[in-house]
Each structure stands twice: as C-alpha cells, then as structure tokens.
Amino acid sequence: MAEYTVNRRAVAQARRLIAARRWVLDSDWGETQPGADDENAYLESHSWAEYAEWHLGLTKGATGETKARYGFVFGDFKRIHRTGLIACQYRAAEWRHKAVELAAHRLLQQLDKASGLVRPRR
C-alpha cells in the first residue's frame, strides 16, 4: 500500500479557495471528481506544481512529475468541493493515512464554518 505525506501547498491552496468563497457545497463527487481526461487537459495549460496544489497527499517514493505522485484530489481544478473533502477524509481514514485524514477533516471544518453550515456556539 502506498504511503502519503500531507501536501502543505495543497492545504494552503484549499484555505485560499475557502477564503475566496470558491467552493461547491453540494455535488455528486462521483460525477464531479476529475478523471484522467480532465487531469490531462489541466496539465496541458498548467504546471505540475499547480496540479499538485489540488491534491492533499504526496505519495512517498513516487517521481515528482507523474500523476502517481499525487493523491486525494479535493476539487475540480477551479473550486474546492465539500464532497471532495469528505471523500479525501473517508479514503484516508479507510486506508489509515492519518495525517491526510486529519488535514481533510480540518479543511472540512473550516469550509463548513466559512460557508455558514456550522454556526459558532454561543
């Protein structure tokens, strides 16, 4: 099984998207999640560094400029998706990638708070 480290640049990207209100709160991630064609189209006009910023996990031991290096995509290359974060958290928990799971959880909490889905306690 692959091992992952948290991609700090992706976490920063997700936080910027949340702050800019560039989010989708309700989507069918199975339909919205970028596929191979979407990834290839994105890479035609963007760098690998930009591609990396959409993935919460970096595969240990994988070569830098390959798709195998990046895991746990959380958006559609334009906006962060709440369901994408949920999928990242779930998959990371399922495969015991605790650091990625916790990063996704914190981002989900931040998104929910920023979007008004969670109101502060009084």
Accessible surface in RSA format (square Angstrom, percent):
REM  Atomic radii and reference values for relative SASA: ProtOr
REM  Chains: A
REM  Algorithm: Lee & Richards
REM  Probe-radius: 1.40
REM  Slices: 20
REM RES _ NUM      All-atoms   Total-Side   Main-Chain    Non-polar    All polar
REM                ABS   REL    ABS   REL    ABS   REL    ABS   REL    ABS   REL
RES MET A   1   162.50  84.2  77.95  51.6  84.55 201.3  91.94  78.2  70.55  93.5
RES ALA A   2    45.37  41.7  25.69  39.7  19.67  44.7  36.53  51.4   8.83  23.4
RES GLU A   3   106.17  61.0 102.79  77.8   3.38   8.0  32.32  62.5  73.85  60.3
RES TYR A   4    50.73  23.7  33.02  18.8  17.71  46.1   4.44   3.3  46.29  57.1
RES THR A   5    55.12  39.2  52.31  53.0   2.81   6.7  46.75  62.8   8.37  12.6
RES VAL A   6    17.68  11.6   4.27   3.9  13.42  32.3   4.27   3.7  13.42  36.4
RES ASN A   7     6.52   4.5   6.37   6.2   0.15   0.4   0.15   0.4   6.37   6.2
RES ARG A   8   161.20  67.7 153.25  78.1   7.95  18.9  71.88  98.2  89.32  54.1
RES ARG A   9   134.74  56.6 131.26  66.9   3.47   8.3  65.43  89.4  69.31  42.0
RES ALA A  10     0.00   0.0   0.00   0.0   0.00   0.0   0.00   0.0   0.00   0.0
RES VAL A  11     9.62   6.3   9.62   8.7   0.00   0.0   9.62   8.4   0.00   0.0
RES ALA A  12    39.57  36.4  36.38  56.1   3.19   7.3  38.50  54.2   1.07   2.8
RES GLN A  13    23.00  12.9  23.00  16.8   0.00   0.0   0.00   0.0  23.00  17.4
RES ALA A  14     0.00   0.0   0.00   0.0   0.00   0.0   0.00   0.0   0.00   0.0
RES ARG A  15   113.25  47.6 111.71  56.9   1.54   3.7  32.12  43.9  81.13  49.2
RES ARG A  16   124.60  52.3 117.45  59.9   7.15  17.0  75.30 102.9  49.30  29.9
RES LEU A  17     4.71   2.6   4.16   3.0   0.56   1.4   4.71   3.3   0.00   0.0
RES ILE A  18     3.33   1.9   2.30   1.7   1.03   2.5   2.30   1.7   1.03   2.8
RES ALA A  19    85.17  78.3  49.94  77.1  35.22  80.1  61.01  85.9  24.16  64.0
RES ALA A  20    62.66  57.6  32.65  50.4  30.01  68.3  44.34  62.4  18.32  48.5
RES ARG A  21   160.51  67.4 141.18  72.0  19.33  46.0  54.35  74.3 106.16  64.3
RES ARG A  22   112.64  47.3 109.01  55.6   3.64   8.7  39.97  54.6  72.67  44.0
RES TRP A  23    36.90  14.8  20.37   9.9  16.53  38.8   6.23   3.3  30.67  49.8
RES VAL A  24    28.60  18.8  24.77  22.4   3.83   9.2  28.50  24.8   0.10   0.3
RES LEU A  25    58.51  32.6  45.28  32.4  13.23  33.3  45.41  31.9  13.10  35.2
RES ASP A  26   130.87  91.7 108.80 108.3  22.07  52.2  32.03  75.4  98.84  98.6
RES SER A  27    25.22  21.3   7.53  10.1  17.69  40.7  18.64  39.7   6.57   9.2
RES ASP A  28    90.74  63.6  77.17  76.8  13.57  32.1  36.45  85.8  54.28  54.1
RES TRP A  29    24.41   9.8  20.97  10.2   3.44   8.1  16.91   9.0   7.50  12.2
RES GLY A  30    67.08  82.7   0.00   N/A  67.08  82.7  34.93  95.9  32.15  72.0
RES GLU A  31   147.06  84.4 116.01  87.8  31.05  73.9  35.45  68.6 111.61  91.1
RES THR A  32    44.07  31.3  27.40  27.8  16.68  39.7  21.81  29.3  22.26  33.7
RES GLN A  33    80.45  45.0  67.99  49.7  12.45  29.7   6.79  14.4  73.66  55.9
RES PRO A  34    10.15   7.4   1.53   1.4   8.62  31.3   3.09   2.5   7.06  43.9
RES GLY A  35    34.92  43.1   0.00   N/A  34.92  43.1  34.40  94.4   0.52   1.2
RES ALA A  36    64.49  59.3  53.81  83.0  10.68  24.3  54.22  76.4  10.27  27.2
RES ASP A  37   118.82  83.2 111.63 111.1   7.19  17.0  36.72  86.4  82.10  81.9
RES ASP A  38    76.09  53.3  70.06  69.7   6.03  14.2  14.81  34.8  61.28  61.1
RES GLU A  39    28.98  16.6  28.98  21.9   0.00   0.0   0.20   0.4  28.78  23.5
RES ASN A  40    68.29  47.1  65.32  63.1   2.97   7.2  21.76  52.4  46.53  45.0
RES ALA A  41    59.31  54.5  50.57  78.0   8.74  19.9  51.93  73.1   7.38  19.6
RES TYR A  42    26.75  12.5  20.82  11.8   5.93  15.4  16.89  12.7   9.86  12.2
RES LEU A  43    35.94  20.0  19.58  14.0  16.36  41.1  20.00  14.0  15.94  42.9
RES GLU A  44   151.96  87.2 111.22  84.1  40.73  97.0  45.21  87.4 106.75  87.2
RES SER A  45    86.83  73.4  52.91  70.6  33.92  78.1  52.10 110.9  34.74  48.7
RES HIS A  46    69.09  37.8  54.83  38.1  14.26  36.5  34.03  35.1  35.06  40.8
RES SER A  47    57.01  48.2  44.12  58.9  12.88  29.7  50.29 107.1   6.72   9.4
RES TRP A  48    64.84  26.0  62.39  30.2   2.45   5.8  42.14  22.5  22.71  36.8
RES ALA A  49    44.36  40.8  35.36  54.6   9.00  20.5  41.24  58.1   3.12   8.3
RES GLU A  50    72.59  41.7  71.76  54.3   0.83   2.0  25.51  49.3  47.08  38.4
RES TYR A  51     2.69   1.3   2.69   1.5   0.00   0.0   0.00   0.0   2.69   3.3
RES ALA A  52    12.38  11.4  12.38  19.1   0.00   0.0  12.38  17.4   0.00   0.0
RES GLU A  53    27.87  16.0  27.87  21.1   0.00   0.0   0.93   1.8  26.94  22.0
RES TRP A  54     6.95   2.8   6.95   3.4   0.00   0.0   4.42   2.4   2.53   4.1
RES HIS A  55     5.22   2.9   5.22   3.6   0.00   0.0   2.86   2.9   2.36   2.7
RES LEU A  56     0.00   0.0   0.00   0.0   0.00   0.0   0.00   0.0   0.00   0.0
RES GLY A  57     0.00   0.0   0.00   N/A   0.00   0.0   0.00   0.0   0.00   0.0
RES LEU A  58    33.13  18.4  33.07  23.7   0.06   0.1  33.07  23.2   0.06   0.2
RES THR A  59    16.41  11.7  16.41  16.6   0.00   0.0  15.20  20.4   1.21   1.8
RES LYS A  60   111.26  54.3  91.51  56.1  19.75  47.0  49.66  44.7  61.61  65.6
RES GLY A  61    86.95 107.2   0.00   N/A  86.95 107.2  44.20 121.3  42.75  95.7
RES ALA A  62    27.19  25.0   7.12  11.0  20.07  45.7  16.14  22.7  11.05  29.3
RES THR A  63    99.36  70.7  87.49  88.7  11.87  28.3  60.00  80.6  39.36  59.5
RES GLY A  64    34.74  42.8   0.00   N/A  34.74  42.8  25.97  71.3   8.76  19.6
RES GLU A  65   120.05  68.9 105.63  79.9  14.43  34.3  32.57  63.0  87.49  71.4
RES THR A  66    52.00  37.0  48.74  49.4   3.26   7.8  50.75  68.2   1.25   1.9
RES LYS A  67    68.33  33.3  58.82  36.1   9.51  22.6  50.40  45.4  17.93  19.1
RES ALA A  68    72.62  66.8  50.58  78.1  22.04  50.1  64.04  90.2   8.58  22.7
RES ARG A  69    56.79  23.8  56.79  28.9   0.00   0.0   1.12   1.5  55.67  33.7
RES TYR A  70    30.60  14.3  15.45   8.8  15.15  39.4   2.36   1.8  28.24  34.8
RES GLY A  71     9.83  12.1   0.00   N/A   9.83  12.1   9.83  27.0   0.00   0.0
RES PHE A  72     7.23   3.6   3.56   2.2   3.67   9.5   3.56   2.2   3.67  10.5
RES VAL A  73    13.86   9.1  11.52  10.4   2.34   5.6  11.52  10.0   2.34   6.4
RES PHE A  74     0.00   0.0   0.00   0.0   0.00   0.0   0.00   0.0   0.00   0.0
RES GLY A  75     0.00   0.0   0.00   N/A   0.00   0.0   0.00   0.0   0.00   0.0
RES ASP A  76    22.12  15.5  14.21  14.1   7.90  18.7  11.37  26.8  10.74  10.7
RES PHE A  77    22.20  11.1  10.29   6.4  11.90  31.0  10.29   6.2  11.90  34.1
RES LYS A  78   133.82  65.3 132.52  81.3   1.31   3.1  85.57  77.0  48.25  51.4
RES ARG A  79    98.02  41.2  98.02  50.0   0.00   0.0  27.99  38.3  70.02  42.4
RES ILE A  80     0.00   0.0   0.00   0.0   0.00   0.0   0.00   0.0   0.00   0.0
RES HIS A  81     2.94   1.6   2.94   2.0   0.00   0.0   2.94   3.0   0.00   0.0
RES ARG A  82    59.39  24.9  59.39  30.3   0.00   0.0   1.07   1.5  58.32  35.3
RES THR A  83    31.07  22.1  28.95  29.3   2.12   5.1  28.98  38.9   2.09   3.2
RES GLY A  84     0.00   0.0   0.00   N/A   0.00   0.0   0.00   0.0   0.00   0.0
RES LEU A  85     0.00   0.0   0.00   0.0   0.00   0.0   0.00   0.0   0.00   0.0
RES ILE A  86    69.26  39.4  68.54  51.1   0.72   1.7  68.58  49.4   0.68   1.9
RES ALA A  87    24.05  22.1  18.07  27.9   5.98  13.6  23.96  33.7   0.09   0.2
RES CYS A  88     0.54   0.4   0.45   0.5   0.10   0.2   0.00   0.0   0.54   0.6
RES GLN A  89    43.46  24.3  43.46  31.8   0.00   0.0   8.46  18.0  35.00  26.5
RES TYR A  90   141.62  66.1 136.17  77.5   5.45  14.2 101.88  76.6  39.73  49.0
RES ARG A  91    92.82  39.0  92.82  47.3   0.00   0.0  38.22  52.2  54.60  33.1
RES ALA A  92     0.00   0.0   0.00   0.0   0.00   0.0   0.00   0.0   0.00   0.0
RES ALA A  93    44.85  41.2  29.75  45.9  15.10  34.3  31.10  43.8  13.75  36.4
RES GLU A  94    87.30  50.1  63.97  48.4  23.33  55.5  31.16  60.3  56.14  45.8
RES TRP A  95   129.10  51.8 126.84  61.4   2.26   5.3 113.06  60.3  16.04  26.0
RES ARG A  96   202.45  85.0 176.50  90.0  25.95  61.8  69.17  94.5 133.29  80.8
RES HIS A  97    23.35  12.8  17.05  11.9   6.30  16.1  11.82  12.2  11.53  13.4
RES LYS A  98   123.41  60.2 119.52  73.3   3.89   9.3  82.80  74.5  40.61  43.3
RES ALA A  99    54.71  50.3  44.17  68.2  10.53  24.0  50.24  70.7   4.47  11.8
RES VAL A 100     0.67   0.4   0.50   0.5   0.18   0.4   0.54   0.5   0.14   0.4
RES GLU A 101    26.70  15.3  26.70  20.2   0.00   0.0   0.35   0.7  26.36  21.5
RES LEU A 102    72.53  40.4  72.53  51.9   0.00   0.0  72.53  50.9   0.00   0.0
RES ALA A 103     2.96   2.7   1.00   1.5   1.97   4.5   2.56   3.6   0.41   1.1
RES ALA A 104     0.00   0.0   0.00   0.0   0.00   0.0   0.00   0.0   0.00   0.0
RES HIS A 105    69.77  38.1  69.77  48.5   0.00   0.0  44.84  46.2  24.93  29.0
RES ARG A 106   120.90  50.8 114.86  58.5   6.04  14.4  61.36  83.9  59.54  36.1
RES LEU A 107     1.27   0.7   1.20   0.9   0.07   0.2   1.27   0.9   0.00   0.0
RES LEU A 108    15.12   8.4  15.12  10.8   0.00   0.0  15.12  10.6   0.00   0.0
RES GLN A 109    79.95  44.7  76.21  55.7   3.74   8.9  32.03  68.2  47.92  36.3
RES GLN A 110    66.54  37.2  59.58  43.5   6.96  16.6  32.77  69.7  33.77  25.6
RES LEU A 111     0.00   0.0   0.00   0.0   0.00   0.0   0.00   0.0   0.00   0.0
RES ASP A 112     8.25   5.8   8.25   8.2   0.00   0.0   0.00   0.0   8.25   8.2
RES LYS A 113   139.26  67.9 127.81  78.4  11.45  27.3  70.88  63.8  68.39  72.8
RES ALA A 114    45.24  41.6  19.96  30.8  25.29  57.5  31.82  44.8  13.42  35.6
RES SER A 115    24.89  21.0   0.24   0.3  24.65  56.8   1.54   3.3  23.35  32.7
RES GLY A 116    35.19  43.4   0.00   N/A  35.19  43.4  29.12  79.9   6.06  13.6
RES LEU A 117    92.99  51.8  65.17  46.6  27.81  69.9  67.56  47.5  25.42  68.4
RES VAL A 118    73.48  48.4  68.45  62.0   5.04  12.1  71.93  62.5   1.55   4.2
RES ARG A 119   188.53  79.2 171.24  87.3  17.29  41.2  64.30  87.9 124.23  75.3
RES PRO A 120   101.61  74.1  81.96  74.7  19.65  71.4  92.52  76.4   9.09  56.5
RES ARG A 121   235.55  98.9 202.07 103.0  33.48  79.7  82.91 113.3 152.64  92.5
RES ARG A 122   279.38 117.3 200.30 102.1  79.08 188.3 109.03 149.0 170.35 103.2
END  Absolute sums over single chains surface
CHAIN  1 A     7266.2       5903.8       1362.3       3718.2       3547.9
END  Absolute sums over all chains
TOTAL          7266.2       5903.8       1362.3       3718.2       3547.9
